Amino acid sequence: MEITKALAALQPLYGKDNVEIITTDGRRVRGTVRSMKTTQALTTPSVKMEIANGQIVKIPFPTIAEIKDHNIAS
């Protein structure tokens, strides 16, 4: 997924729980969007997710294949 598309998809989900990111290698990470880093020099833009056990998982934007919001729309 393009970095700009991933950022646009993740921005409204910032701080929400029950969000799932599927990576290009098939890994699934489900949790709360905690941080999105896009502007630091010499680093790959990434998103940090807090999963159910409290662990923080860093996912580089170029490895994101799909983003799913499992929250009930109201």
C-alpha positions as a Markdown table, in Angstrom:
| # | Residue | x | y | z |
|---|---|---|---|---|
| 1 | Met | 0.0 | 0.0 | 0.0 |
| 2 | Glu | 1.3 | 3.5 | -0.8 |
| 3 | Ile | 2.4 | 5.5 | 2.2 |
| 4 | Thr | 0.0 | 8.3 | 1.5 |
| 5 | Lys | -2.9 | 5.9 | 1.2 |
| 6 | Ala | -2.0 | 4.1 | 4.4 |
| 7 | Leu | -1.6 | 7.4 | 6.2 |
| 8 | Ala | -5.0 | 8.6 | 4.9 |
| 9 | Ala | -6.7 | 5.3 | 6.0 |
| 10 | Leu | -5.1 | 5.3 | 9.4 |
| 11 | Gln | -5.6 | 9.0 | 10.4 |
| 12 | Pro | -9.3 | 8.7 | 11.2 |
| 13 | Leu | -8.5 | 5.5 | 13.2 |
| 14 | Tyr | -5.8 | 7.1 | 15.4 |
| 15 | Gly | -6.5 | 6.1 | 19.0 |
| 16 | Lys | -9.3 | 3.7 | 18.1 |
| 17 | Asp | -9.1 | 0.1 | 19.2 |
| 18 | Asn | -10.2 | -2.9 | 17.2 |
| 19 | Val | -8.2 | -2.0 | 14.1 |
| 20 | Glu | -6.5 | -4.7 | 12.1 |
| 21 | Ile | -3.5 | -4.3 | 9.8 |
| 22 | Ile | -2.6 | -7.1 | 7.4 |
| 23 | Thr | 1.0 | -7.0 | 6.2 |
| 24 | Thr | 2.4 | -8.1 | 2.8 |
| 25 | Asp | 3.8 | -11.3 | 4.4 |
| 26 | Gly | 0.4 | -12.2 | 5.8 |
| 27 | Arg | 0.9 | -11.2 | 9.4 |
| 28 | Arg | -2.2 | -9.8 | 11.1 |
| 29 | Val | -1.9 | -7.2 | 13.9 |
| 30 | Arg | -5.1 | -6.2 | 15.7 |
| 31 | Gly | -5.2 | -3.5 | 18.4 |
| 32 | Thr | -5.2 | 0.3 | 19.0 |
| 33 | Val | -3.4 | 2.7 | 16.7 |
| 34 | Arg | -0.9 | 4.6 | 18.9 |
| 35 | Ser | 1.6 | 6.5 | 16.8 |
| 36 | Met | 2.3 | 7.3 | 13.1 |
| 37 | Lys | 5.8 | 8.5 | 12.2 |
| 38 | Thr | 6.1 | 9.9 | 8.7 |
| 39 | Thr | 8.6 | 12.7 | 8.7 |
| 40 | Gln | 11.7 | 11.7 | 10.5 |
| 41 | Ala | 14.8 | 11.7 | 8.3 |
| 42 | Leu | 16.5 | 8.4 | 7.5 |
| 43 | Thr | 13.7 | 6.3 | 9.0 |
| 44 | Thr | 10.9 | 4.2 | 7.3 |
| 45 | Pro | 7.5 | 5.7 | 7.9 |
| 46 | Ser | 5.6 | 3.4 | 10.3 |
| 47 | Val | 2.6 | 2.9 | 12.5 |
| 48 | Lys | 2.7 | 1.6 | 16.1 |
| 49 | Met | -0.1 | -0.6 | 17.3 |
| 50 | Glu | -0.8 | -1.6 | 20.9 |
| 51 | Ile | -2.1 | -5.2 | 20.9 |
| 52 | Ala | -4.3 | -6.9 | 23.5 |
| 53 | Asn | -1.4 | -7.8 | 25.9 |
| 54 | Gly | -0.1 | -4.2 | 26.0 |
| 55 | Gln | 2.8 | -4.8 | 23.7 |
| 56 | Ile | 3.6 | -2.2 | 21.1 |
| 57 | Val | 4.1 | -3.5 | 17.5 |
| 58 | Lys | 5.8 | -1.3 | 14.9 |
| 59 | Ile | 4.7 | -1.8 | 11.3 |
| 60 | Pro | 6.5 | 0.0 | 8.4 |
| 61 | Phe | 4.0 | 1.6 | 6.0 |
| 62 | Pro | 5.5 | -0.1 | 2.9 |
| 63 | Thr | 4.6 | -3.6 | 4.4 |
| 64 | Ile | 0.9 | -2.7 | 4.9 |
| 65 | Ala | -1.3 | -4.6 | 2.5 |
| 66 | Glu | -4.7 | -3.9 | 4.1 |
| 67 | Ile | -6.3 | -1.9 | 6.9 |
| 68 | Lys | -9.6 | -3.0 | 8.5 |
| 69 | Asp | -11.7 | -1.1 | 11.0 |
| 70 | His | -13.6 | -3.6 | 13.1 |
| 71 | Asn | -15.4 | -1.0 | 15.1 |
| 72 | Ile | -19.2 | -0.9 | 14.7 |
| 73 | Ala | -20.3 | 2.2 | 12.7 |
| 74 | Ser | -22.8 | 4.3 | 14.4 |
